């Protein structure tokens, strides 16, 4: 959900499943548009999110981000770029991430897109990250075998966005990783759907 209670300021909130185990994440925050040009479709935003939930252990953190995009009304293509820094404290986990999205619009209600995303982690190793035969506690609270390591995970995705109404966005996509480092539990191929409602 996203609610624009002022022209350049909006509140967002969404929930998700982390993709492994029994857990969930909630993400809420504020987004401010430094530039919002309805004529050219240019957009520059900054924001700050607050994350909480269980993944599967309890987690809490902050996620500042910056994004730029161009989506001129009536133009056949859109372009978006976003960078952020996900700082989690339980257990500690720092993630510099980015996303680049190119969309083609065959009609006003359909956008076909391709995108790439990347995550570069520095965090404490948890049990599901450790290579086979190595031990590490799940709670990340200082086990002697739980050292800090650099992880990386890059994905490519393709999909379609459908806009059945002006304030509703439905996304269906498939994705696959093309680079990873020290990642033991990734899925070679995946997909999903998302619904966004704007107020």
C-alpha positions in Angstrom: 0.0 0.0 0.0 1.1 3.6 -0.7 -0.7 6.7 0.5 0.3 10.1 -0.9 -1.1 12.4 1.8 0.8 15.3 0.1 1.9 15.9 -3.4 5.5 15.1 -2.7 5.2 12.9 0.4 3.8 9.4 0.8 3.5 6.7 3.3 4.2 3.1 2.2 3.7 -0.3 3.9 3.9 -3.9 2.7 4.5 -7.4 4.0 6.3 -10.4 2.5 7.6 -13.9 3.1 11.4 -14.1 3.1 11.4 -17.2 0.8 12.7 -19.8 3.3 11.5 -21.2 6.6 8.6 -19.9 8.6 8.9 -16.2 8.8 7.6 -12.8 7.6 8.8 -9.3 7.1 6.9 -6.0 7.4 8.3 -2.8 5.7 6.8 0.6 6.5 8.2 4.1 5.8 8.1 7.5 4.2 9.0 8.5 0.7 9.7 12.1 -0.4 9.8 13.3 -4.1 12.6 15.8 -4.6 11.5 16.1 -8.2 8.1 15.1 -9.5 7.5 16.5 -13.0 4.1 15.4 -14.5 5.0 16.8 -17.9 8.3 14.9 -18.5 7.6 12.0 -16.1 10.9 12.7 -14.2 11.0 11.5 -10.6 13.7 11.7 -7.9 12.9 10.3 -4.5 14.5 9.7 -1.1 13.0 7.6 1.6 13.4 5.8 4.8 11.9 2.4 5.7 11.5 0.5 8.9 11.7 -3.3 8.8 10.5 -5.8 11.4 9.4 -9.4 11.6 11.0 -12.9 11.8 13.4 -14.4 9.2 13.0 -16.9 11.0 14.7 -15.2 14.0 13.4 -11.8 15.1 14.7 -8.9 12.9 14.6 -5.1 13.1 16.3 -2.5 10.9 16.3 0.6 8.8 16.4 1.0 5.1 17.3 4.4 3.6 17.0 4.6 -0.2 17.3 6.9 -3.2 15.7 6.4 -6.6 15.4 8.1 -10.0 13.0 7.3 -12.9 11.5 8.5 -16.1 8.0 7.6 -17.2 6.8 10.3 -19.6 3.0 10.1 -20.2 2.4 8.4 -23.5 6.0 7.4 -24.0 6.6 3.7 -25.1 9.3 3.0 -22.4 10.1 3.7 -18.7 13.4 3.6 -16.8 13.9 3.3 -13.1 17.0 3.0 -10.9 17.2 2.6 -7.1 19.9 2.2 -4.5 19.5 1.6 -0.8 21.3 0.5 2.4 19.4 -2.1 4.5 20.7 -1.9 8.1 19.4 -4.7 10.3 20.4 -5.0 14.0 18.9 -8.3 15.1 21.1 -10.1 14.0 23.3 -7.4 12.5 23.2 -7.3 8.7 24.3 -4.6 6.3 23.1 -4.8 2.7 23.9 -2.3 0.0 21.4 -3.0 -2.8 20.4 -1.7 -6.2 17.8 -2.2 -8.8 17.5 -1.2 -12.5 14.2 -1.6 -14.4 13.4 -1.0 -18.1 9.8 -1.2 -19.1 8.0 -1.2 -22.5 4.4 -0.1 -22.7 2.4 -1.6 -25.6 -0.7 0.0 -24.1 -1.8 2.3 -21.3 -2.7 -0.6 -19.0 0.2 -3.0 -19.7 4.0 -2.7 -19.1 6.4 -5.5 -20.0 9.7 -5.1 -18.1 13.2 -6.6 -17.6 15.2 -5.8 -14.5 18.3 -6.6 -12.5 18.8 -6.4 -8.8 21.8 -6.9 -6.6 22.5 -7.3 -2.9 25.9 -7.0 -1.3 25.8 -8.2 2.4 28.1 -7.9 5.3 26.6 -9.9 8.1 27.0 -12.6 10.7 26.8 -16.1 9.3 23.7 -18.0 10.3 23.0 -21.7 10.2 21.3 -21.8 6.8 24.3 -19.8 5.3 27.0 -22.1 6.6 28.5 -24.6 4.1 27.6 -28.3 4.7 29.6 -29.7 7.6 30.1 -26.4 9.4 28.1 -25.4 12.5 26.7 -22.0 13.3 23.9 -21.0 15.7 20.6 -19.8 14.4 20.2 -16.8 16.7 23.4 -15.0 15.5 24.4 -14.0 19.1 28.1 -14.6 19.1 28.6 -18.3 18.5 32.3 -18.8 18.0 31.7 -20.4 14.6 29.5 -17.5 13.5 31.9 -15.0 11.9 31.1 -11.9 9.8 31.3 -12.6 6.0 30.6 -10.9 2.7 27.7 -12.3 0.7 26.4 -11.3 -2.7 23.3 -12.2 -4.7 22.4 -10.8 -8.1 19.2 -11.6 -10.0 17.7 -11.0 -13.4 13.9 -10.8 -13.8 11.3 -10.3 -16.5 7.5 -9.9 -16.2 4.5 -7.8 -16.8 2.7 -5.0 -14.9 -1.0 -4.7 -15.4 -3.0 -1.6 -14.3 -6.7 -2.6 -14.1 -7.4 0.7 -12.4 -5.6 4.0 -12.2 -4.5 3.3 -8.5 -4.0 -0.5 -8.8 -0.8 -2.2 -10.0 -0.5 -6.0 -10.5 3.0 -7.4 -11.2 3.7 -11.0 -12.3 7.4 -12.0 -12.8 9.9 -14.8 -13.1 13.5 -14.4 -11.9 16.8 -16.2 -11.8 20.2 -15.6 -10.1 23.2 -14.9 -12.4 25.9 -14.3 -9.7 26.3 -15.2 -6.0 29.0 -15.4 -3.4 28.8 -17.7 -0.3 25.1 -18.3 -0.8 24.0 -21.8 0.0 20.2 -21.6 0.0 19.3 -19.7 -3.1 16.6 -20.9 -5.5 17.8 -21.3 -9.1 14.5 -20.1 -10.6 11.6 -18.4 -9.0 8.5 -16.3 -9.6 5.9 -14.4 -7.9 3.1 -11.8 -8.0 2.5 -8.5 -6.2 -0.4 -6.1 -5.9 0.1 -2.4 -5.1 -2.8 -0.1 -4.2 -2.1 3.7 -4.3 -4.3 6.2 -2.4 
